């Protein structure tokens, strides 16, 4: 058990995810927050942005590379393209670990990163030194890495439900339909600049219809676990609620595979995964049961079509989909019980 506290910096502390990180870390028994960094509002208290935070924390400051020498871990909640620059400048000089919540180290092929994110990767040699980390899939391997790439919120909900079934070849690899809906916080603070829809906060909006960057993540991870190309359609939506994410996944079963087999396989796979709850068979679920928690709730349900089932997977997009999973990864990285502080 780790005896000393983990000295931490949060970079991008005033965004939706950064504030959740600061709030959760302020209650973590092994976390010692030394720096909260942002581009604006320098000198302000983090409590000004989030009244939930009761603990006295450092004032907001502009990040300096010298901070890296004073901390054990840096959480990076920055726009795509920024974390790779910061890590590249500092990684050789220090023993600090990095948990990146952007897309910078999620994609293992720089050409694919450029294709999906529209940016040249500036730290190509560091990609192999990073691990893509859905916590439940990397418990044995995460300690070997200095750069932890936190997954996206949609892919977290989808992979926890689908990968156990794809690995065992229980479902057809084609015609998988994934319909995901997330609270508007998933789009970040600049939502009005990203989405030109009218009434964004009082309507349901489909987006990313043919090409959403999380598809690159799903393509990569599905292939990693199956060595096959998985054909699926994925469509995200923004819904008029602040947080919460529900993925509805329609799949066709392989020959002689029953829905009971699917249910039992998910129960078996996630038996030791504390934060994944397989609900009662055929249960309608809601994001309400997981909001403000690090849990993922999964439900296996029948449809009226023979051989076709639907799986629901619900998470809090800001916690299990971002800050909470980052802290779960921190716990695994430093040898703590993964539940600590969560």
Phi and psi in degrees as GROMACS dihedral restraints (atoms count N, CA, C in turn):
[ dihedral_restraints ]
;  ai    aj    ak    al  type     phi  dphi    fc
    3     4     5     6     1   -64.4    20    10
    4     5     6     7     1   124.7    20    10
    6     7     8     9     1   -89.1    20    10
    7     8     9    10     1   -44.6    20    10
    9    10    11    12     1   -86.3    20    10
   10    11    12    13     1   164.5    20    10
   12    13    14    15     1   -80.6    20    10
   13    14    15    16     1   156.8    20    10
   15    16    17    18     1   -91.5    20    10
   16    17    18    19     1   119.4    20    10
   18    19    20    21     1   -79.8    20    10
   19    20    21    22     1   129.0    20    10
   21    22    23    24     1  -131.5    20    10
   22    23    24    25     1   144.4    20    10
   24    25    26    27     1  -120.1    20    10
   25    26    27    28     1   139.3    20    10
   27    28    29    30     1  -114.0    20    10
   28    29    30    31     1   117.2    20    10
   30    31    32    33     1  -105.8    20    10
   31    32    33    34     1   122.5    20    10
   33    34    35    36     1    93.0    20    10
   34    35    36    37     1    41.7    20    10
   36    37    38    39     1   -76.9    20    10
   37    38    39    40     1   -14.0    20    10
   39    40    41    42     1  -103.3    20    10
   40    41    42    43     1     3.3    20    10
   42    43    44    45     1   -76.8    20    10
   43    44    45    46     1   174.7    20    10
   45    46    47    48     1   -57.1    20    10
   46    47    48    49     1   -46.8    20    10
   48    49    50    51     1   -71.4    20    10
   49    50    51    52     1   -41.6    20    10
   51    52    53    54     1   -59.8    20    10
   52    53    54    55     1   -40.0    20    10
   54    55    56    57     1   -67.2    20    10
   55    56    57    58     1   -40.0    20    10
   57    58    59    60     1   -64.1    20    10
   58    59    60    61     1   -39.0    20    10
   60    61    62    63     1   -60.7    20    10
   61    62    63    64     1   -48.9    20    10
   63    64    65    66     1   -60.3    20    10
   64    65    66    67     1   -41.9    20    10
   66    67    68    69     1   -64.3    20    10
   67    68    69    70     1   -49.7    20    10
   69    70    71    72     1   -66.9    20    10
   70    71    72    73     1   -41.3    20    10
   72    73    74    75     1   -67.7    20    10
   73    74    75    76     1   -29.5    20    10
   75    76    77    78     1   -65.1    20    10
   76    77    78    79     1   -20.0    20    10
   78    79    80    81     1  -105.4    20    10
   79    80    81    82     1    -1.9    20    10
   81    82    83    84     1   -79.1    20    10
   82    83    84    85     1   126.1    20    10
   84    85    86    87     1   -67.0    20    10
   85    86    87    88     1   -18.0    20    10
   87    88    89    90     1  -110.3    20    10
   88    89    90    91     1     5.3    20    10
   90    91    92    93     1   -99.2    20    10
   91    92    93    94     1   132.1    20    10
   93    94    95    96     1  -123.7    20    10
   94    95    96    97     1   101.4    20    10
   96    97    98    99     1   -79.0    20    10
   97    98    99   100     1   114.5    20    10
   99   100   101   102     1   -94.5    20    10
  100   101   102   103     1   -32.8    20    10
  102   103   104   105     1  -140.5    20    10
  103   104   105   106     1   135.5    20    10
  105   106   107   108     1  -119.9    20    10
  106   107   108   109     1   116.6    20    10
  108   109   110   111     1  -117.6    20    10
  109   110   111   112     1   144.2    20    10
  111   112   113   114     1  -155.5    20    10
  112   113   114   115     1   171.1    20    10
  114   115   116   117     1   -86.3    20    10
  115   116   117   118     1   -29.7    20    10
  117   118   119   120     1  -120.2    20    10
  118   119   120   121     1   175.4    20    10
  120   121   122   123     1    58.6    20    10
  121   122   123   124     1    33.1    20    10
  123   124   125   126     1   -60.7    20    10
  124   125   126   127     1   134.2    20    10
  126   127   128   129     1    91.0    20    10
  127   128   129   130     1   -10.9    20    10
  129   130   131   132     1   -80.0    20    10
  130   131   132   133     1   158.8    20    10
  132   133   134   135     1   -84.2    20    10
  133   134   135   136     1   143.5    20    10
  135   136   137   138     1   -63.7    20    10
  136   137   138   139     1   -26.3    20    10
  138   139   140   141     1   -63.0    20    10
  139   140   141   142     1   -24.2    20    10
  141   142   143   144     1   -61.7    20    10
  142   143   144   145     1   -33.1    20    10
  144   145   146   147     1   -94.1    20    10
  145   146   147   148     1   -24.7    20    10
  147   148   149   150     1  -142.9    20    10
  148   149   150   151     1   103.7    20    10
  150   151   152   153     1   -70.2    20    10
  151   152   153   154     1   -13.3    20    10
  153   154   155   156     1   -67.1    20    10
  154   155   156   157     1   -26.3    20    10
  156   157   158   159     1   -78.7    20    10
  157   158   159   160     1   109.9    20    10
  159   160   161   162     1   -95.9    20    10
  160   161   162   163     1   -24.7    20    10
  162   163   164   165     1   -74.9    20    10
  163   164   165   166     1   146.7    20    10
  165   166   167   168     1   -77.7    20    10
  166   167   168   169     1   118.1    20    10
  168   169   170   171     1  -118.3    20    10
  169   170   171   172     1   164.6    20    10
  171   172   173   174     1   -58.3    20    10
  172   173   174   175     1   147.8    20    10
  174   175   176   177     1   -66.0    20    10
  175   176   177   178     1   156.6    20    10
  177   178   179   180     1   -68.8    20    10
  178   179   180   181     1   133.2    20    10
  180   181   182   183     1  -132.9    20    10
  181   182   183   184     1   163.9    20    10
  183   184   185   186     1   -81.9    20    10
  184   185   186   187     1   136.4    20    10
  186   187   188   189     1   -64.2    20    10
  187   188   189   190     1   137.0    20    10
  189   190   191   192     1  -123.6    20    10
  190   191   192   193     1   141.8    20    10
  192   193   194   195     1   -58.1    20    10
  193   194   195   196     1   -28.2    20    10
  195   196   197   198     1   -63.6    20    10
  196   197   198   199     1   -22.3    20    10
  198   199   200   201     1   -60.5    20    10
  199   200   201   202     1   -30.8    20    10
  201   202   203   204     1   -58.8    20    10
  202   203   204   205     1   -32.4    20    10
  204   205   206   207     1   -73.8    20    10
  205   206   207   208     1   -15.4    20    10
  207   208   209   210     1  -101.5    20    10
  208   209   210   211     1    -5.2    20    10
  210   211   212   213     1  -123.7    20    10
  211   212   213   214     1   159.5    20    10
  213   214   215   216     1   -91.8    20    10
  214   215   216   217     1   -24.5    20    10
  216   217   218   219     1  -149.7    20    10
  217   218   219   220     1   137.9    20    10
  219   220   221   222     1  -121.4    20    10
  220   221   222   223     1   123.5    20    10
  222   223   224   225     1   -90.4    20    10
  223   224   225   226     1   130.4    20    10
  225   226   227   228     1  -115.8    20    10
  226   227   228   229     1   112.2    20    10
  228   229   230   231     1  -118.6    20    10
  229   230   231   232     1    74.1    20    10
  231   232   233   234     1  -122.8    20    10
  232   233   234   235     1   163.8    20    10
  234   235   236   237     1   -60.7    20    10
  235   236   237   238     1   150.9    20    10
  237   238   239   240     1   -53.5    20    10
  238   239   240   241     1   136.7    20    10
  240   241   242   243     1   100.5    20    10
  241   242   243   244     1   -18.9    20    10
  243   244   245   246     1   -89.5    20    10
  244   245   246   247     1   -38.8    20    10
  246   247   248   249     1   -62.9    20    10
  247   248   249   250     1   -40.3    20    10
  249   250   251   252     1   -61.4    20    10
  250   251   252   253     1   -35.7    20    10
  252   253   254   255     1   -66.9    20    10
  253   254   255   256     1   -46.7    20    10
  255   256   257   258     1   -63.1    20    10
  256   257   258   259     1   -45.0    20    10
  258   259   260   261     1   -66.8    20    10
  259   260   261   262     1   -41.8    20    10
  261   262   263   264     1   -59.3    20    10
  262   263   264   265     1   -40.1    20    10
  264   265   266   267     1   -66.3    20    10
  265   266   267   268     1   -28.7    20    10
  267   268   269   270     1  -115.8    20    10
  268   269   270   271     1   -18.8    20    10
  270   271   272   273     1   -63.4    20    10
  271   272   273   274     1   -31.2    20    10
  273   274   275   276     1   -78.4    20    10
  274   275   276   277     1   -19.5    20    10
  276   277   278   279     1   -92.7    20    10
  277   278   279   280     1   -13.4    20    10
  279   280   281   282     1  -138.4    20    10
  280   281   282   283     1   166.3    20    10
  282   283   284   285     1  -101.4    20    10
  283   284   285   286     1     8.4    20    10
  285   286   287   288     1   -62.8    20    10
  286   287   288   289     1   144.9    20    10
  288   289   290   291     1   -96.9    20    10
  289   290   291   292     1   156.7    20    10
  291   292   293   294     1  -127.2    20    10
  292   293   294   295     1   133.9    20    10
  294   295   296   297     1  -116.5    20    10
  295   296   297   298     1   112.0    20    10
  297   298   299   300     1  -101.0    20    10
  298   299   300   301     1   123.6    20    10
  300   301   302   303     1   -98.3    20    10
  301   302   303   304     1     4.8    20    10
  303   304   305   306     1   -92.8    20    10
  304   305   306   307     1  -171.3    20    10
  306   307   308   309     1   -90.5    20    10
  307   308   309   310     1     6.8    20    10
  309   310   311   312     1   -62.3    20    10
  310   311   312   313     1   -32.1    20    10
  312   313   314   315     1  -119.6    20    10
  313   314   315   316     1    13.7    20    10
  315   316   317   318     1   -74.8    20    10
  316   317   318   319     1   -35.2    20    10
  318   319   320   321     1   -99.9    20    10
  319   320   321   322     1   125.2    20    10
  321   322   323   324     1   -80.6    20    10
  322   323   324   325     1   -17.8    20    10
  324   325   326   327     1  -109.0    20    10
  325   326   327   328     1   118.8    20    10
  327   328   329   330     1   -55.8    20    10
  328   329   330   331     1   -35.3    20    10
  330   331   332   333     1   -64.7    20    10
  331   332   333   334     1   -37.4    20    10
  333   334   335   336     1   -69.1    20    10
  334   335   336   337     1   -38.0    20    10
  336   337   338   339     1   -59.8    20    10
  337   338   339   340     1   -46.0    20    10
  339   340   341   342     1   -62.5    20    10
  340   341   342   343     1   -41.3    20    10
  342   343   344   345     1   -62.3    20    10
  343   344   345   346     1   -44.3    20    10
  345   346   347   348     1   -90.9    20    10
  346   347   348   349     1   -32.2    20    10
  348   349   350   351     1  -103.1    20    10
  349   350   351   352     1   -12.2    20    10
  351   352   353   354     1    71.8    20    10
  352   353   354   355     1    21.2    20    10
  354   355   356   357     1  -129.7    20    10
  355   356   357   358     1   145.3    20    10
  357   358   359   360     1   -76.5    20    10
  358   359   360   361     1   135.9    20    10
  360   361   362   363     1   -80.4    20    10
  361   362   363   364     1   126.7    20    10
  363   364   365   366     1   -99.2    20    10
  364   365   366   367     1     2.7    20    10
  366   367   368   369     1  -137.3    20    10
  367   368   369   370     1    51.4    20    10
  369   370   371   372     1   -56.2    20    10
  370   371   372   373     1   -38.4    20    10
  372   373   374   375     1   -69.6    20    10
  373   374   375   376     1   -14.4    20    10
  375   376   377   378     1   -92.2    20    10
  376   377   378   379     1   -12.6    20    10
  378   379   380   381     1   -60.2    20    10
  379   380   381   382     1   -41.2    20    10
  381   382   383   384     1   -69.6    20    10
  382   383   384   385     1   -16.4    20    10
  384   385   386   387     1   -92.1    20    10
  385   386   387   388     1     6.9    20    10
  387   388   389   390     1  -112.2    20    10
  388   389   390   391     1   160.9    20    10
  390   391   392   393     1  -127.6    20    10
  391   392   393   394     1   132.2    20    10
  393   394   395   396     1   -78.6    20    10
  394   395   396   397     1   124.1    20    10
  396   397   398   399     1  -128.6    20    10
  397   398   399   400     1    80.6    20    10
  399   400   401   402     1   -72.7    20    10
  400   401   402   403     1   114.6    20    10
  402   403   404   405     1   -49.0    20    10
  403   404   405   406     1   -42.9    20    10
  405   406   407   408     1   -65.4    20    10
  406   407   408   409     1   -18.7    20    10
  408   409   410   411     1  -101.2    20    10
  409   410   411   412     1    -6.7    20    10
  411   412   413   414     1  -126.5    20    10
  412   413   414   415     1    16.7    20    10
  414   415   416   417     1   -55.4    20    10
  415   416   417   418     1   -34.3    20    10
  417   418   419   420     1   -84.0    20    10
  418   419   420   421     1   -22.8    20    10
  420   421   422   423     1  -105.0    20    10
  421   422   423   424     1   -21.4    20    10
  423   424   425   426     1   -60.6    20    10
  424   425   426   427     1   -32.7    20    10
  426   427   428   429     1   -65.6    20    10
  427   428   429   430     1   -16.1    20    10
  429   430   431   432     1   -79.0    20    10
  430   431   432   433     1    -7.9    20    10
  432   433   434   435     1  -117.5    20    10
  433   434   435   436     1   148.3    20    10
  435   436   437   438     1   -93.5    20    10
  436   437   438   439     1   -25.1    20    10
  438   439   440   441     1  -114.0    20    10
  439   440   441   442     1   117.7    20    10
  441   442   443   444     1  -106.9    20    10
  442   443   444   445     1   121.8    20    10
  444   445   446   447     1   -98.1    20    10
  445   446   447   448     1   109.5    20    10
  447   448   449   450     1   -74.0    20    10
  448   449   450   451     1   134.0    20    10
  450   451   452   453     1   -70.7    20    10
  451   452   453   454     1   166.0    20    10
  453   454   455   456     1   -71.7    20    10
  454   455   456   457     1   163.8    20    10
  456   457   458   459     1   -69.7    20    10
  457   458   459   460     1   -47.4    20    10
  459   460   461   462     1   -58.8    20    10
  460   461   462   463     1   -51.5    20    10
  462   463   464   465     1   -60.2    20    10
  463   464   465   466     1   -30.7    20    10
  465   466   467   468     1   -62.3    20    10
  466   467   468   469     1   -51.2    20    10
  468   469   470   471     1   -62.0    20    10
  469   470   471   472     1   -36.9    20    10
  471   472   473   474     1   -75.2    20    10
  472   473   474   475     1   -45.8    20    10
  474   475   476   477     1   -67.9    20    10
  475   476   477   478     1   -37.7    20    10
  477   478   479   480     1   -61.4    20    10
  478   479   480   481     1   -29.9    20    10
  480   481   482   483     1   -86.8    20    10
  481   482   483   484     1   -37.4    20    10
  483   484   485   486     1   -95.7    20    10
  484   485   486   487     1   -38.5    20    10
  486   487   488   489     1   -60.7    20    10
  487   488   489   490     1   -40.5    20    10
  489   490   491   492     1   -57.8    20    10
  490   491   492   493     1   -32.3    20    10
  492   493   494   495     1   -81.9    20    10
  493   494   495   496     1   -38.8    20    10
  495   496   497   498     1   -66.8    20    10
  496   497   498   499     1   -39.7    20    10
  498   499   500   501     1   -58.6    20    10
  499   500   501   502     1   -38.5    20    10
  501   502   503   504     1   -91.1    20    10
  502   503   504   505     1     4.1    20    10
  504   505   506   507     1    57.0    20    10
  505   506   507   508     1    42.3    20    10
  507   508   509   510     1   -91.6    20    10
  508   509   510   511     1   -17.4    20    10
  510   511   512   513     1  -126.8    20    10
  511   512   513   514     1   158.7    20    10
  513   514   515   516     1   -69.3    20    10
  514   515   516   517     1   143.4    20    10
  516   517   518   519     1   -83.5    20    10
  517   518   519   520     1     1.9    20    10
  519   520   521   522     1  -125.4    20    10
  520   521   522   523     1   163.0    20    10
  522   523   524   525     1    57.6    20    10
  523   524   525   526     1    34.4    20    10
  525   526   527   528     1   -83.2    20    10
  526   527   528   529     1   129.0    20    10
  528   529   530   531     1  -115.1    20    10
  529   530   531   532     1   124.2    20    10
  531   532   533   534     1  -119.3    20    10
  532   533   534   535     1   117.0    20    10
  534   535   536   537     1  -116.5    20    10
  535   536   537   538     1   113.1    20    10
  537   538   539   540     1  -120.8    20    10
  538   539   540   541     1   139.7    20    10
  540   541   542   543     1  -128.7    20    10
  541   542   543   544     1   130.6    20    10
  543   544   545   546     1  -128.0    20    10
  544   545   546   547     1   148.5    20    10
  546   547   548   549     1   -60.1    20    10
  547   548   549   550     1   156.3    20    10
  549   550   551   552     1   -67.2    20    10
  550   551   552   553     1   -16.2    20    10
  552   553   554   555     1   -61.8    20    10
  553   554   555   556     1   -23.6    20    10
  555   556   557   558     1   -62.2    20    10
  556   557   558   559     1   -20.1    20    10
  558   559   560   561     1   -90.4    20    10
  559   560   561   562     1    -3.9    20    10
  561   562   563   564     1    85.6    20    10
  562   563   564   565     1   174.9    20    10
  564   565   566   567     1   -66.8    20    10
  565   566   567   568     1   -26.5    20    10
  567   568   569   570     1   -92.9    20    10
  568   569   570   571     1    36.3    20    10
  570   571   572   573     1   -57.0    20    10
  571   572   573   574     1   -37.0    20    10
  573   574   575   576     1   -69.9    20    10
  574   575   576   577     1   -25.5    20    10
  576   577   578   579     1   -78.2    20    10
  577   578   579   580     1   -31.5    20    10
  579   580   581   582     1   -79.9    20    10
  580   581   582   583     1   -36.5    20    10
  582   583   584   585     1  -118.0    20    10
  583   584   585   586     1   122.6    20    10
  585   586   587   588     1   -96.5    20    10
  586   587   588   589     1     7.8    20    10
  588   589   590   591     1   -61.1    20    10
  589   590   591   592     1   146.1    20    10
  591   592   593   594     1   -74.7    20    10
  592   593   594   595     1   151.0    20    10
  594   595   596   597     1    53.5    20    10
  595   596   597   598     1    44.6    20    10
  597   598   599   600     1   -56.9    20    10
  598   599   600   601     1   -30.8    20    10
  600   601   602   603     1   -89.8    20    10
  601   602   603   604     1     1.5    20    10
  603   604   605   606     1  -135.6    20    10
  604   605   606   607     1    22.0    20    10
  606   607   608   609     1  -144.5    20    10
  607   608   609   610     1   162.9    20    10
  609   610   611   612     1   -95.9    20    10
  610   611   612   613     1   129.6    20    10
  612   613   614   615     1  -125.6    20    10
  613   614   615   616     1   123.0    20    10
  615   616   617   618     1   -83.1    20    10
  616   617   618   619     1   146.3    20    10
  618   619   620   621     1  -154.4    20    10
  619   620   621   622     1   174.5    20    10
  621   622   623   624     1    54.6    20    10
  622   623   624   625     1    43.3    20    10
  624   625   626   627     1   -65.0    20    10
  625   626   627   628     1   -49.1    20    10
  627   628   629   630     1   -96.5    20    10
  628   629   630   631     1   -29.2    20    10
  630   631   632   633     1  -144.8    20    10
  631   632   633   634     1   103.6    20    10
  633   634   635   636     1  -117.7    20    10
  634   635   636   637     1   137.1    20    10
  636   637   638   639     1   -57.3    20    10
  637   638   639   640     1   -25.9    20    10
  639   640   641   642     1   -69.8    20    10
  640   641   642   643     1   -16.4    20    10
  642   643   644   645     1   -63.1    20    10
  643   644   645   646     1   -35.0    20    10
  645   646   647   648     1   -63.6    20    10
  646   647   648   649     1   -37.9    20    10
  648   649   650   651     1   -64.3    20    10
  649   650   651   652     1   -47.1    20    10
  651   652   653   654     1   -64.8    20    10
  652   653   654   655     1   -45.3    20    10
  654   655   656   657     1   -53.8    20    10
  655   656   657   658     1   -49.3    20    10
  657   658   659   660     1   -62.6    20    10
  658   659   660   661     1   -47.6    20    10
  660   661   662   663     1   -75.1    20    10
  661   662   663   664     1   -36.2    20    10
  663   664   665   666     1   -60.3    20    10
  664   665   666   667     1   -44.0    20    10
  666   667   668   669     1   -67.6    20    10
  667   668   669   670     1   -38.1    20    10
  669   670   671   672     1   -58.5    20    10
  670   671   672   673     1   -40.4    20    10
  672   673   674   675     1   -87.0    20    10
  673   674   675   676     1   -21.1    20    10
  675   676   677   678     1  -118.4    20    10
  676   677   678   679     1   -20.2    20    10
  678   679   680   681     1    59.3    20    10
  679   680   681   682     1    26.5    20    10
  681   682   683   684     1  -132.8    20    10
  682   683   684   685     1   154.9    20    10
  684   685   686   687     1   -81.3    20    10
  685   686   687   688     1   123.3    20    10
  687   688   689   690     1  -100.1    20    10
  688   689   690   691     1   124.1    20    10
  690   691   692   693     1   -95.0    20    10
  691   692   693   694     1   119.8    20    10
  693   694   695   696     1  -147.1    20    10
  694   695   696   697     1   159.0    20    10
  696   697   698   699     1  -112.8    20    10
  697   698   699   700     1   141.8    20    10
  699   700   701   702     1  -132.7    20    10
  700   701   702   703     1   125.7    20    10
  702   703   704   705     1  -133.3    20    10
  703   704   705   706     1   119.7    20    10
  705   706   707   708     1   -89.9    20    10
  706   707   708   709     1   155.9    20    10
  708   709   710   711     1  -138.0    20    10
  709   710   711   712     1   148.3    20    10
  711   712   713   714     1  -100.0    20    10
  712   713   714   715     1   130.3    20    10
  714   715   716   717     1  -115.1    20    10
  715   716   717   718     1   156.4    20    10
  717   718   719   720     1   -80.3    20    10
  718   719   720   721     1    59.8    20    10
  720   721   722   723     1  -141.5    20    10
  721   722   723   724     1   152.6    20    10
  723   724   725   726     1   -69.0    20    10
  724   725   726   727     1   -49.5    20    10
  726   727   728   729     1  -136.7    20    10
  727   728   729   730     1   164.2    20    10
  729   730   731   732     1   114.2    20    10
  730   731   732   733     1   141.3    20    10
  732   733   734   735     1  -143.7    20    10
  733   734   735   736     1   132.8    20    10
  735   736   737   738     1  -128.4    20    10
  736   737   738   739     1   121.1    20    10
  738   739   740   741     1  -103.0    20    10
  739   740   741   742     1   128.7    20    10
  741   742   743   744     1  -110.3    20    10
  742   743   744   745     1   117.6    20    10
  744   745   746   747     1  -119.8    20    10
  745   746   747   748     1   117.2    20    10
  747   748   749   750     1   -99.1    20    10
  748   749   750   751     1   124.0    20    10
  750   751   752   753     1  -135.8    20    10
  751   752   753   754     1   153.9    20    10
  753   754   755   756     1  -104.1    20    10
  754   755   756   757     1   134.0    20    10
  756   757   758   759     1   -80.0    20    10
  757   758   759   760     1   149.4    20    10
  759   760   761   762     1   -72.1    20    10
  760   761   762   763     1   164.5    20    10
  762   763   764   765     1   -54.0    20    10
  763   764   765   766     1   136.7    20    10
  765   766   767   768     1    64.3    20    10
  766   767   768   769     1    13.1    20    10
  768   769   770   771     1   -98.5    20    10
  769   770   771   772     1   128.3    20    10
  771   772   773   774     1   -99.9    20    10
  772   773   774   775     1   163.4    20    10
  774   775   776   777     1   -65.3    20    10
  775   776   777   778     1   -29.9    20    10
  777   778   779   780     1   -63.9    20    10
  778   779   780   781     1   -39.5    20    10
  780   781   782   783     1   -61.6    20    10
  781   782   783   784     1   -41.5    20    10
  783   784   785   786     1   -62.4    20    10
  784   785   786   787     1   -47.9    20    10
  786   787   788   789     1   -58.9    20    10
  787   788   789   790     1   -46.5    20    10
  789   790   791   792     1   -66.7    20    10
  790   791   792   793     1   -36.0    20    10
  792   793   794   795     1   -66.4    20    10
  793   794   795   796     1   -42.3    20    10
  795   796   797   798     1   -65.4    20    10
  796   797   798   799     1   -40.0    20    10
  798   799   800   801     1   -60.6    20    10
  799   800   801   802     1   -45.1    20    10
  801   802   803   804     1   -65.9    20    10
  802   803   804   805     1   -46.7    20    10
  804   805   806   807     1   -62.0    20    10
  805   806   807   808     1   -42.3    20    10
  807   808   809   810     1   -96.8    20    10
  808   809   810   811     1    13.4    20    10
  810   811   812   813     1   -53.9    20    10
  811   812   813   814     1   -40.7    20    10
  813   814   815   816     1   -99.5    20    10
  814   815   816   817     1     6.3    20    10
  816   817   818   819     1   -95.4    20    10
  817   818   819   820     1    96.5    20    10
  819   820   821   822     1   -54.7    20    10
  820   821   822   823     1   -38.1    20    10
  822   823   824   825     1   -86.8    20    10
  823   824   825   826     1     0.1    20    10
  825   826   827   828     1  -109.3    20    10
  826   827   828   829     1   119.5    20    10
  828   829   830   831     1  -111.5    20    10
  829   830   831   832     1   117.5    20    10
  831   832   833   834     1   -88.7    20    10
  832   833   834   835     1   114.7    20    10
  834   835   836   837     1   -76.8    20    10
  835   836   837   838     1   171.0    20    10
  837   838   839   840     1   -57.1    20    10
  838   839   840   841     1   146.8    20    10
  840   841   842   843     1   -54.3    20    10
  841   842   843   844     1   133.9    20    10
  843   844   845   846     1    69.2    20    10
  844   845   846   847     1    24.4    20    10
  846   847   848   849     1   -90.7    20    10
  847   848   849   850     1   130.1    20    10
  849   850   851   852     1   -75.2    20    10
  850   851   852   853     1   130.2    20    10
  852   853   854   855     1  -118.3    20    10
  853   854   855   856     1   167.9    20    10
  855   856   857   858     1  -137.5    20    10
  856   857   858   859     1   152.6    20    10
  858   859   860   861     1   -67.3    20    10
  859   860   861   862     1   -19.6    20    10
  861   862   863   864     1   -57.2    20    10
  862   863   864   865     1   -27.4    20    10
  864   865   866   867     1   -81.3    20    10
  865   866   867   868     1   -13.5    20    10
  867   868   869   870     1  -118.3    20    10
  868   869   870   871     1   -12.3    20    10
  870   871   872   873     1   -58.4    20    10
  871   872   873   874     1   138.9    20    10
  873   874   875   876     1    66.6    20    10
  874   875   876   877     1    22.1    20    10
  876   877   878   879     1  -133.9    20    10
  877   878   879   880     1   170.2    20    10
  879   880   881   882     1   -98.0    20    10
  880   881   882   883     1    16.5    20    10
  882   883   884   885     1   -85.9    20    10
  883   884   885   886     1   152.6    20    10
  885   886   887   888     1  -117.2    20    10
  886   887   888   889     1   124.8    20    10
  888   889   890   891     1  -106.1    20    10
  889   890   891   892     1   124.8    20    10
  891   892   893   894     1  -122.0    20    10
  892   893   894   895     1   133.8    20    10
  894   895   896   897     1  -130.0    20    10
  895   896   897   898     1   132.5    20    10
  897   898   899   900     1  -102.9    20    10
  898   899   900   901     1   124.7    20    10
  900   901   902   903     1  -133.3    20    10
  901   902   903   904     1   149.6    20    10
  903   904   905   906     1   -76.3    20    10
  904   905   906   907     1   158.4    20    10
  906   907   908   909     1  -123.1    20    10
  907   908   909   910     1   177.7    20    10
  909   910   911   912     1   -81.2    20    10
  910   911   912   913     1    -5.5    20    10
  912   913   914   915     1   -99.8    20    10
  913   914   915   916     1   127.3    20    10
  915   916   917   918     1   -61.5    20    10
  916   917   918   919     1   133.8    20    10
  918   919   920   921     1    80.0    20    10
  919   920   921   922     1     1.0    20    10
  921   922   923   924     1  -117.9    20    10
  922   923   924   925     1   130.9    20    10
  924   925   926   927     1  -127.7    20    10
  925   926   927   928     1   169.1    20    10
  927   928   929   930     1  -127.9    20    10
  928   929   930   931     1   136.3    20    10
  930   931   932   933     1  -117.9    20    10
  931   932   933   934     1   129.8    20    10
  933   934   935   936     1  -103.6    20    10
  934   935   936   937     1   138.5    20    10
  936   937   938   939     1  -136.1    20    10
  937   938   939   940     1   117.2    20    10
  939   940   941   942     1  -116.7    20    10
  940   941   942   943     1   134.3    20    10
  942   943   944   945     1  -141.2    20    10
  943   944   945   946     1   169.5    20    10
  945   946   947   948     1   -88.7    20    10
  946   947   948   949     1   116.8    20    10
  948   949   950   951     1   -61.7    20    10
  949   950   951   952     1   -27.7    20    10
  951   952   953   954     1   -86.9    20    10
  952   953   954   955     1   -19.1    20    10
  954   955   956   957     1  -105.9    20    10
  955   956   957   958     1   -80.3    20    10
  957   958   959   960     1   -61.4    20    10
  958   959   960   961     1   -27.3    20    10
  960   961   962   963     1   -83.7    20    10
  961   962   963   964     1    -5.2    20    10
  963   964   965   966     1  -159.9    20    10
  964   965   966   967     1   -91.0    20    10
  966   967   968   969     1   -64.3    20    10
  967   968   969   970     1   -42.4    20    10
  969   970   971   972     1   -65.8    20    10
  970   971   972   973     1   -43.9    20    10
  972   973   974   975     1   -65.6    20    10
  973   974   975   976     1   -34.1    20    10
  975   976   977   978     1   -62.0    20    10
  976   977   978   979     1   -40.8    20    10
  978   979   980   981     1   -72.4    20    10
  979   980   981   982     1   -36.6    20    10
  981   982   983   984     1   -59.1    20    10
  982   983   984   985     1   -41.8    20    10
  984   985   986   987     1   -66.0    20    10
  985   986   987   988     1   -38.2    20    10
  987   988   989   990     1   -60.0    20    10
  988   989   990   991     1   -45.3    20    10
  990   991   992   993     1   -59.3    20    10
  991   992   993   994     1   -44.5    20    10
  993   994   995   996     1   -65.8    20    10
  994   995   996   997     1   -39.5    20    10
  996   997   998   999     1   -63.5    20    10
  997   998   999  1000     1   -36.7    20    10
  999  1000  1001  1002     1  -104.0    20    10
 1000  1001  1002  1003     1    14.3    20    10
 1002  1003  1004  1005     1    74.6    20    10
 1003  1004  1005  1006     1    22.1    20    10
 1005  1006  1007  1008     1   -90.8    20    10
 1006  1007  1008  1009     1   162.0    20    10
 1008  1009  1010  1011     1   -60.8    20    10
 1009  1010  1011  1012     1   133.4    20    10
 1011  1012  1013  1014     1   -62.4    20    10
 1012  1013  1014  1015     1   -18.5    20    10
 1014  1015  1016  1017     1   -81.7    20    10
 1015  1016  1017  1018     1   -12.0    20    10
 1017  1018  1019  1020     1   -56.4    20    10
 1018  1019  1020  1021     1   127.2    20    10
 1020  1021  1022  1023     1    75.3    20    10
 1021  1022  1023  1024     1     1.2    20    10
